[in-house]
Amino acid sequence: MPRKIICPLLLLMPFLCIAQIKSKVNAAVQPTITILRTEPEQPVEGMSVIVYFQFANISVTPGPITGWIGADINSGSGAPGVSPADWPITELPDRQSVYGAVAVTLPDAGVNKLLRVFFYSTQQQNGTATTKSPPLYISQTTINIAALMNFKLETFTIRHTRARSTDTDWGSLYVSVDDQAAMNPVSFYLGNFQDGTYPFLMKDENGQFTKPVESGLFKLIPGNNSTIRMSYFMYNGGSIEDSKGFLKGFAEGTANPELFKGRRPGSSTVYTLARILNPFFNILGACDGFVAGEVLDISSNDLFFNSINGSMGFSRRFNTEEFASQAGCGNTSDYEIQSQMKRISTASIPAYITPVFTSITTNRKINIRASMSESITWKRLETIGPNGEFITVNDPAYGYFDGNTYTAPREITRPLLVLVRGVMNRLIMARGSFQVIEGGSLGTSTAIIQLVPGARKLNPVIYNQSVRPRPGQ
């Protein structure tokens, strides 16, 4: 190459390098969204996931920024989840950041669903639909979405009682997922029965039917290959005198892992071990003894892939020599048990959506009771601390709650994020009322409130919706 061409190139090299470096810096220094945490820790289809974020206005172009933070989830199948109301960002100064939260109604359950949190600058309301401008800044992660399941003992058919004519039946039930309790073990009195078909219904001390025999709600993630164990027993105990002691031992024995090592129920080994674990089974005389018992293990992958939408029925008959009665009684009993694993949640029926309230100004009173639950007890106020951690606050600057009413403070000098935390012991869903295990994420409730300065009278955005039944229900 001629020297007269090389020399100008050498002179321009520093400027070319500087231009390249500046381009990379410009690409890197821009407003950023940091996903701090999702809540609950295990999201459930049809409900909402709360995404807490930090938005920082860090840019080579100085100046305040205004827009909205939204979120969506690409389910991979079916309709995607989209945040129904987005978090406003109003004139956030240069080199400052703000904390916020946005909620998304979750699509169908599955693993590694893509969750995006994004900033956009404009939106337009067209009737009930909102058109958003393309995202300018995006942060994303993946989450696993669970389905809510329920195991229920449906009916039992007696073809031959253990006693001569009438059995006095007691029952027990326990469900675990990967050896972790999905319910508290229960035992119950069923009643006196002759041959026939009967529903599983617990009776109280007065002999009145009280409620069905079911596990309550637990979570399964399709594709996560968990092991679900359903353990139940029925016992003919007409000679039982200490019913409270018997029921206590029956529940503890049903949940005892020692009972399920080795051979499955249906063998004399297991029923002998059950009597050792629970002395109340060692009743001499009469016609007392087991009439049914099952320890059913199933993988979640088999459940979802080989059944209709994760729901599956089970039928088991118990008429072998393990259920033979004492001499002079009804010989070998013959019971058949019908049970069902049912997928309670679907993405098309939101069961419980956490309320979110934005742009709340001074002296506002808002009702924070969620319509899809009952007996919520609000416990405390929280906010997000400087390092992104959740901290409890008792400062009047964050307002206060009384029962189901939250009252905003008299003066708001800067934007604040308020989290009202509560607990509940029951969920009301489209297919019934379910107890929730104490301390579980299903038993927690959160109201998210954005406090802003000024006298703007904006109605809070509340996306706490009612259940929409399926057509025909």
N, C-alpha and C positions, 0 to 999 in steps of 0.2 A: 504494500500500500504506500502511495506517495506520502512523503513527510508532511506536505502542506495540508493533507486531510487528517492525519493523525493528530497534529498539534491542536487544532480547534477542538477535537474530541476530548483531548486531555484537559483542555481548559474548561470544558463544560461538565466533566465528570463530577466535581464536587456539588454542582447545582442539581445534577440528576439524582445523586444520592440523597441530598437534602429533600428533594421533592418526594422521593419514595418514602423516606422516613416520615415526613409530614403526613403523607396519605395514610400510612398505617396508624399514626397517632390519632388522626381525625376519626378513623373507623372505630378505634377502641374507646375514645373518650366521648361518651354519649349517655343520656339518661338510662338508668338501669333499673330493672325489677329483680328483687331477690325474694324467692319463695322461702319464707321462714318456717312454715309448719302447715300441715293439713290436719283437719279435725272433723270427725273422730279419727283416731289412729287407724282403725279399720273401717273405711267407708262402706256403705251398704246401698245397693241399687235401689232406685226410686226415692231415696232420701236425699239429703244434701250433704255435700262436703264443703267445709269452710276453708278457704285458703287465705292465710295471713301472709302479708307481703310488706316489703319496704321498697318505696319508690324514691330514687335519688335523682335530682336534677343536676347531673354532672355533665357538662357539655363544653366544647370549645366555643360554642356560640352562646354568650351569656344572655341572661334574661329569664323572667318568670315563664312557667309553662302551665297550660290549662288543658284539661281533657278528662278522660275516664279510664279506669282500670276495669277490664272485663276478664272473663275466663271461659274456657270451653274444654270439653273432653271428647276426643275422637274415640268412639267406642269400637270402631272396626266393623260393627254390625248394628243395624237399627239406627234410630235417630241419635245424633250426638247430644251430649249434655251441654247446655249453654246457660251462662249466668243470666237470670231474668232481670236483675237490676245491678248496675255497675257503680263502682266507687268513684265519686267525683274528685278530681284534682283541680284546685282553683288557685291560679297564680302562685304556684310554688316557686319561691325565689331560687335564683342560681346558687349552686353549691349547698343546697339544703335537701333534706329528705323527710319523708312522711311515712307513717305506718298506716295500714288499712287492711280491710278484709273483704272478700267477695265470696259468694256461695254459688255452687253449681248443683242443679238437680242431676243426680247420677244416672247414667244409662245402664244397660244390662251388665250383669256381673261378669268378671273375667280378670285375667292377669295382664299386667303391663299396658294399661290404658294410658294414652298420652294426654296429660293435663297441661294446658297452656294458660299462662297469665299474660295479658298484653295491655299496652297503652295505645289509645287511639285519640284523635284530636277533635272529631266532630261526630254528632249523631243527629238523626232526623226522625221525628215521630210521624208515622203514617197510620193513623187510627190506633190500633192496639199493637202494631208492629213497630220495631225500632230498627232503623237502618244505621249501621256504624261504618265509619270510614275505615280503610285498611289499617291493620296494626302497624305502629311505628317501631315499638320496642317489645320484645317477647322474651319471656322466661318459661321454661318448660321442664317437666319431670314426668315420671310414670308412676301410676298407683295401681294397686290391686283392689278390685271391687268385689265385695262378698254378696251372696244371696242370703236372705233370712229363711231359715228352715224351721220346721216343727214336726216332731214325731208324736203320733197319737195312737193309743190303743182304742180301736173303734168298737168292735163287738166280740163276744165269745159265744160259741155254740156248745151246749152240753148234750152229748148223745147218750152218755151214761155217767151218772154221778159216782163219786167215790163212796159216799155213804149209801145206805139202802135206798133212800128216796129223795133226800134233800141235802145239799151241800151248803155249808156256811162259809162263804168265800171271802178271802182277804187278798189284796194285791200290792205290788210294789213296782216302781219304775225308776230307772236311772239311765241317763244318756251322757256320753263323753265324746270329745273330739280330740284325737291324738293324745289320749289319756288325761286330758284336761276337762274338768266338769263343765258340761253344757247346761246343767240344771242341778238343783239340790235334790238328793235322793228323796223320794216320797214313798210312803206306804199308806194304805187306806182300807177301809171296810167296804165291801161291795154289797153284801146281803145274803139272804137265803134263797137258793135256786133249785128248781127241779129241771128236768130235761127241757131244752128250748134254746132260743137265741135271745141274747140280752145286750144292751149297750153298756160300755164301760162308764159307770158313773159312781163317783165317790159318795159315800153316805156319812153324815155327821153322827154324833153320839145319840141323837134322837131318831136315827133311822131315816132321815130325810135326804134325798138326793141333792148334792151340792154342785158339783162341777165335773166336767169330763176329765179323763186321765190322759194328760199330754205333757210334753217336755217344756212347753214354753218356747221362746225363740232362741235360736243359736245361729252362728254365721258359718257359711261354707264358701270357699272361693273355687269356682270351676277351674280345673286345670292345676290346682295346687296339690291334689292327691292326698288329702287327709283321710284318716281312718275314723269312721263314726261307729261307736259301739252302743247298741240299744239293749239294755238288760231289763227284763221284767219277769215276775214270778206270780203265780196264783197258789193259794194255800187254803185247803179246807180245814178250818179250825173251829169246830163247834164246841170244843172243850176249853177254849181259851178263856181264862178268867181275868188276867191282868192285860187288858187290851192296850193300854198306853205303853206298858213295857214291851209287849209283843211288837207293836207298830214301830217303836224306836229301834229295836233290834232288827226287824225286818228291813227297814230302810238302810241301816248301816251295813247289813249283810249284803244287800243287793249292790251297794256301791263299793264293796270290799274287793280290791284287785286279786286277793288270794283265792277268791271264789272262782275266778275265771282262768286260772293257770292250768295248762294241760288240757284235758278233754272238755268238750262243750257240754252244757246241760242237755238232758236226755240220757245221761249216764248216771248210774248209781253213785259213782265217785263224787260227783258235784253235789248231789242232794245229801249225801252223808256229810260232806264238808260244810254245807249250809247249816246242818243241824249242830255241828261243832261250833261254828261261828256265832250262832244264835241259840242259846239254851232254851228259848221259848218254843223252839220247834220240837224239843224232846218231850213231847206229851205222850204219856203212856195210855193205852186203852183208846176207847172211842174209835173213830174212823178218820182221825186227823192225818193230814199229809199233803204233799204237793200234788196239784192237779195239772199244772202247766208251768213251763219255764223256758226262757229263750235268752241266749246271748248272741246277738246278731251283729257281726262285723261287716261293714261295707265300705269300700273306698269312695271318696267323693267323685273321682273321675268316672268310676263305673256308674255311680248314681246319675250324674249329669249326662253321660254319653249314651247310656243304655236305657233311658227312661224318658218320659214326656216332661220336658222342662224341669227336670230334677225331682219330680214327684213320682212315687212308686208305692204300690201296695204290697203287703206281705201276708201270706196265709200259712199258719203252722198248726199241725194237728198233733196232739199228745195223747197217745193211747198204748204206749209200750209198757213193759213190765216194771219200769222205773216208777210207774204211777199206780202200781197194784196196791190195793187196800189190805187192811188186816182181816184176819179170818172173821167171818160173821158179818162183814160189811158189804159194800157194793162191788167187791172184786176190783177189776182194773177200770179206772175212770177214763173217759173219752171226751176230751175238750178240743175245740178248734178256735184259734185266736186270729182275728183279723186286725191288722194294724196298717198304718200309712205314714210314710215320710212325705211331707208336703212343702213345696216352695211357696212361702207366703208372700214374698215381695216380688214386684215386677216394676220395671222402669216406667210403665204407663200409669201407675197408681201411686202418686207420692203419698207416703204414709205420715211423714213428719218432716216439716221444713223449718229450719231455724229462722226466726224473724231477724231481719236486718233493717236498721233505721238509719238513714243518711240525712245530713244537713239539719240536725236538730239544734235549735237556738235556745236562748235563755227561757227559763220558766215553763218549758213544755212538759206536759204530762202525757205519757203514752202507756197503753196497756201492753204488757209483754207476756201475757198468757198465750200459750200455743194451743190452737184449736184442735190439733190432732193428739193431744195427750191430756191427762188429768192428773191432779194432785201434784203439780210442780211446786216445789219448795225452793225459792230463790235464796241462795246462801251468802253470796259475797260479790263485790265488784273487783274487777281486775283491769289492768292495762298492759301494754307492751313497754318494757323498760328499755334503757339505752342500748343494751346489748342484744335486744330481740327476745329476751326472756319474758314470761308472763309473771306479773307481780300483783299481789293484792293491794288495794288502795282503800283508805278510809277518809281521804281528803274530800271535804264538801265541794271542791272544784270539779269533782267527777259526778256530782249529783247523788241521789239515794233512791232506794226502792222501798215500797211499803206494800206487802202482799204481792199483787200482780201489776202494780203501778210504779213506773219509773218516773221520777221528777228531775228534769235537767236543772243545773245550778243557776243561780240568779245572774251570774256574770261569767262570760266565757271570753277569755282574752286571747286564746290561741286554739287551733284545732286539737281536739283530744279524741282518743279512741277508748271507749268504755266497753267492757265485757261483763255482762251480768250472768253469773254462773248459778245453776240450780240442779236439782235432782228430782227424779220421778220414779215411781215404782210400777208403772203400768203404761203400756202403749195401746192406743185404740187404732186399729187398722181396719182395712176394708173387710177383712175376713174374721174379725173378732177382736177380743180384748186379751192381751197377753201380759203376764207378769214379766218383769225384767230382773235379772240377777243383780243383787246389790253390788255396787262398785263397778259394774260393767259400763261400757261406753254407751249402750242403749239407754241406760238410766240417767244419762247426763243431758242437760239442756243449756243452751247458750243464746243470749240475745246480744247482738252487736249494735252499738250505738256510736254514730259519728257526731261529735259536738263541734259546732263551728261558731265563730264570732258573728256578730251582726244581728239585725232585726228581720232577716228574711223570713217570710212566713211560707215555708215549703212543707207540704204534707210529707210525712215520712214514707219511704218506700217499704211496704210490708209485703213480703212474698211468703206469707204463711198461709198456704192454701188448704182448702177442704178436700176431702177424699172425693174423687170422681169415680163412681162405680163403673164397671164395664157394662156395655150394652147388654140388656137382658137380665142384669142382676137386680 
